[in-house]
Amino acid sequence: MQLVQPNDDTGWIMTYFYAQLLDELGYTVAEPLTLDIPVAYQSVSQGSAHIYPDGWFPLHNTYIQTPGFAGEPVGYVVEQGALQGYLVDKASAEEFGITSLEDFKRDEVKKAFDRNGDGLADLVACPPGWGCELTITHQMDAFDLRDHINPIKAGYSASMADAIAAYEAGSPILFYTWTPNWTVNELKPGEDVVWIETPSIDLPEEQMALADSAVVSGVEGCVDDPCQLGWPVNDIRPVANTQFLEENPAVRTLLEEASMDVNFIYEQNATMRNGEDTVEDLERQAADYIEANREAVDGWLEAARASAIQ
């Protein structure tokens, strides 16, 4: 069996979690393939990979709605646990009175956040092809920010490392992030940074049906409550090849039953960021989590085995 994971490592623990569950179920699981997100979806659709554990919905709707896509989301890694949006360092938010992306149209704000001298505020965005890159591009146009903000589309982890270094040196920073992610352990909302709002809710067409979930109450570290993040709250879901699921009902049931605690993913991402990031570390972290939740895991496996003999 082949699992595939994105080239951003924040979701890799999910890959190793499901790989070990599938191994306990009796499958031989190959080393995961690491691919760009659009290619990962293509590989699942084509059957060269069977499961992509790190699907984000509705953010990734654009991939599964491609004509002829031969896969489907099944089960939930984390249901309604994934926030997204824009953050600035707290000191700059207070100094310049920043509460919204609209504030980056002000000359003094643009100048403060311009780290490369092009006259635009620098935003750590997403690499080309990521679902978040498509939404950020849409919002830069929708909010008339092209002449005010420069979205940095290089590798996300490297770009965030640069931003954190700039923050530690006392420079203002603006970045997009999501949860769970190591960034919110490095830069804590409410202490180091704040979530800011979008001027309105304006999303790609395939996400607009979920516009109501882009305003969220109780977001720690937001400039307002409820917080107009401008991005729908996402479910993290495995995506699997449909034919493979039809041929392996036990796998479908396992994916439907299994889930992870979002707080564990936060903690694991922080541990990984601090150096425990090898394959051996990920395998151990997944194994420890499974053993700590052995009663639930055994129930998932029992249900999966039962479905295989019906």
C-alpha angles and dihedrals in degrees: 000000000000125000122189128203136190123261089247108085099212091093099040093100087067090057093054092043093056093039091058092045090052090048090054088050088059104261125131105232120200124216107283121259116233112214142156108276098251090048091049090057091047091052091052091048092049093046096240085117125030107201136025105190098190105067115150118205133231087006092064097041088108090067099047092043091060108120110264096016105160102199140074142203111255127183126343132272089188121357116215090343102117120091124184135187150100127305136187130191110274096234093057092044089056096041095050099028093242115177103143144026085253089073090068089074088072113098096225091052094047090050093050093051096042105108099164100045099244094122094250131104110253117236122190098227133162135287118262114282097024115124090239091053090057092050094045090050089051092050095047087060097038093053095039092242100138091101093046110038131048110206109212107218100182123116106315100224093048092046091050091048088055091049093050090050089051090049091050088051090054100259123136116252135197121191146160118231143162136211134276091040137126091241093076090055092050094043110028117211110240093021108048103006141013133219110241128202134245118241090246139339106281118155138161111283095255091058101043093091086069096048092119090065091057088079109068131185123219098022105164112233098014120140090235141019119254089035121218095213090167093221126090117248105256136219116221107221138170114246117208138182107265097219090051090052091050090053093044110042091169090063091050091052093047091052090047092051104039126083141157135231109249090215090060090053090052091051094044092050090053091049090049091049089054092059108279092113108119124114088254090053092050092048091050094046091051092046092050091051092049092050091047088056097036096136093056092041092053089052091053092049093047091053091047093051091047091054091053093062099043 
